[in-house]
Amino acid sequence: MKYLSQYFLFHHEKEKAGRTHDSTYSLYRLGERLTPGATQYVETGRTDGLDTGGDNPNILDAFGAPGVPQGEGTTVSRAFFDGNHTLVSVMARINPSPDWFIGVDSFQLCVEGNWVDTVTVELDPLDGGTDNGFTFTAANWPTNPQGIAYRITSRYPAHPAGSFYYPNLPRLPPIATLTFTKCSNPIEKTWEIVLKMIVELLLALL
């Protein structure tokens, strides 16, 4: 039960970082290397390097929310969208961890010209590709050269000491959900964004 014990004792989210944006912007992308700012965020929780170029016309709103201080809970924020910025990206660092996080990349909230009223996305753990550690509290072990960001599964990375390594499971249970709900103000296109840690789903591993 290495995974459950470590998760319940240590796991929580740092402040989440989000952007509403157009199709030319990327906060992170699986299969690609993280930017220096995103690398700093997944390793330290600092968000000040995510947009180092100043005002970016491809971003409409930069938003955050307090982290989830324990292994289970919710955190809420609001974000603005418009017809030119219909995508949302969110990162929430898993702390402590080598470089793990959860999030969504360029999630579309306007489908065929219609704004989505509410939608919930299940989240899997992601690896930033910047550290080789296999456990939540692993010592610093930089990946050199830097690797790509990827989805952690029950079978990859295939290391027996890994906190998420359960090769007998077809997949890991989701460890969180993001719910996007359109607010009622007809003038301002505002969405409430709820990040919920769902540790109880991990009981499926018992």
C-alpha positions in Angstrom: 0.0 0.0 0.0 2.9 2.4 -0.7 0.8 4.7 -2.8 -2.2 5.1 -0.5 0.0 5.7 2.6 2.2 8.3 0.9 -0.8 10.0 -0.7 -2.8 10.4 2.5 0.1 11.6 4.5 1.7 14.1 2.2 -0.4 15.0 -0.9 -1.8 18.4 -1.5 -1.9 21.0 -4.2 0.0 24.2 -4.4 -1.7 27.3 -5.7 -3.2 26.5 -9.1 -2.2 28.6 -12.1 -4.7 29.1 -15.0 -5.0 31.1 -18.2 -7.9 31.8 -20.6 -6.5 32.2 -24.1 -6.6 31.6 -27.8 -5.3 28.7 -29.9 -1.8 30.2 -30.3 -1.0 30.1 -26.5 0.3 27.1 -24.5 0.7 26.9 -20.7 2.1 23.4 -21.1 1.7 20.6 -23.6 2.1 16.9 -23.1 4.8 15.5 -25.4 6.8 18.7 -25.3 9.3 20.2 -22.9 8.0 22.6 -20.3 9.0 26.2 -20.6 11.4 27.6 -17.9 8.5 29.2 -16.2 6.4 26.0 -16.1 9.5 24.1 -14.9 9.9 26.5 -12.1 6.3 26.1 -11.2 6.2 22.3 -11.1 9.4 22.1 -9.1 8.9 25.0 -6.6 5.3 26.2 -6.9 6.4 29.7 -8.0 4.1 31.2 -10.7 6.0 34.4 -11.4 7.9 33.0 -14.3 4.9 31.6 -16.3 4.5 34.6 -18.4 7.8 36.4 -18.5 7.1 38.4 -21.7 4.7 40.8 -20.0 1.3 41.4 -21.4 0.3 38.7 -23.9 -2.5 39.5 -26.3 -3.1 35.7 -26.7 -4.2 35.6 -23.0 -7.4 37.2 -21.8 -7.3 36.3 -18.1 -4.6 34.9 -15.7 -6.2 33.5 -12.6 -5.2 31.4 -9.6 -6.7 29.9 -6.5 -5.4 28.7 -3.1 -4.0 25.1 -3.1 -5.8 22.2 -1.4 -3.9 22.0 1.9 -4.8 18.4 2.7 -5.2 15.3 0.6 -8.9 15.9 0.0 -10.8 19.2 -0.6 -11.8 21.8 -3.1 -10.6 25.2 -4.3 -12.5 27.7 -6.4 -11.7 30.6 -8.7 -13.3 32.5 -11.5 -12.1 33.4 -15.0 -13.2 35.5 -17.9 -13.6 34.4 -21.5 -14.6 36.1 -24.8 -15.2 35.1 -28.4 -11.5 35.3 -29.2 -10.3 33.5 -26.0 -12.4 30.4 -25.6 -9.8 28.0 -24.3 -8.6 27.4 -20.7 -5.4 25.8 -19.4 -4.8 25.0 -15.7 -1.8 23.6 -13.8 -1.8 22.6 -10.2 1.4 21.3 -8.7 1.4 18.1 -6.6 3.4 18.9 -3.4 5.6 17.4 -2.3 6.7 15.7 -5.5 9.7 15.8 -7.9 7.9 17.6 -10.7 4.3 16.2 -10.8 1.2 18.2 -11.4 -2.4 17.9 -12.7 -4.2 20.1 -15.2 -5.8 20.7 -18.5 -4.3 22.0 -21.7 -6.3 24.2 -24.1 -9.7 22.9 -23.0 -12.5 24.3 -25.2 -15.5 25.9 -23.6 -17.2 27.1 -26.8 -18.4 24.3 -29.0 -19.8 25.1 -32.5 -20.5 28.7 -31.3 -22.2 27.7 -28.1 -20.8 28.2 -24.7 -20.8 25.1 -22.5 -22.9 25.5 -19.4 -21.0 23.1 -17.2 -18.5 20.3 -17.7 -16.3 18.2 -15.4 -12.9 16.8 -16.4 -11.2 13.9 -14.6 -7.5 14.5 -14.0 -4.6 12.1 -13.9 -1.1 12.8 -12.5 1.3 14.3 -15.0 5.1 14.4 -14.9 6.9 17.5 -15.9 9.9 15.7 -17.4 12.4 17.7 -15.3 13.2 15.3 -12.4 13.8 11.6 -12.3 12.2 11.0 -8.8 9.7 8.1 -8.5 8.2 9.0 -5.1 6.4 12.0 -3.5 9.4 12.8 -1.3 12.3 11.7 -3.6 15.5 13.7 -3.4 16.2 16.2 -6.1 17.4 14.3 -9.2 17.3 16.6 -12.3 16.6 15.1 -15.7 19.5 16.1 -18.0 18.8 16.8 -20.7 15.3 17.8 -19.9 12.6 15.4 -20.9 9.0 15.9 -22.1 5.9 16.3 -20.0 3.9 13.1 -20.0 0.9 11.3 -18.3 1.8 9.0 -15.4 0.0 5.7 -15.6 -0.3 2.6 -13.4 2.5 1.0 -15.5 4.7 3.9 -16.5 7.2 4.8 -15.3 7.9 1.1 -14.8 9.8 1.3 -11.5 8.7 -0.9 -8.6 9.4 1.9 -6.1 7.2 4.4 -7.9 4.4 5.9 -5.9 2.0 5.4 -8.9 3.3 2.1 -10.1 0.5 -0.5 -9.9 1.0 -2.8 -13.0 -2.0 -5.0 -12.1 -4.4 -2.0 -12.6 -5.6 -1.2 -16.1 -5.4 2.5 -15.2 -5.1 4.7 -12.1 -8.2 6.2 -10.6 -8.4 10.0 -11.3 -6.9 11.9 -8.5 -8.9 15.1 -9.0 -11.6 16.8 -11.1 -11.9 20.2 -12.6 -15.5 21.6 -13.0 -16.2 24.6 -15.2 -19.5 26.3 -14.7 -20.8 29.3 -16.6 -21.9 32.1 -14.2 -25.3 33.7 -14.6 -24.1 37.3 -15.6 -25.2 37.7 -19.2 -22.8 40.5 -19.9 -19.5 39.1 -18.5 -18.6 35.7 -19.8 -17.4 34.3 -16.5 -16.9 30.7 -15.4 -16.5 29.3 -11.9 -13.7 26.8 -11.9 -13.6 24.2 -9.1 -10.7 21.9 -8.5 -11.7 19.0 -6.3 -9.3 16.4 -4.9 -11.0 13.1 -4.9 -8.8 10.9 -2.7 -11.7 8.6 -1.8 -11.5 7.2 -5.3 -8.1 5.8 -4.5 -9.8 3.4 -2.1 -10.3 1.3 -5.2 -6.7 0.3 -4.8 -7.4 -1.5 -1.5 
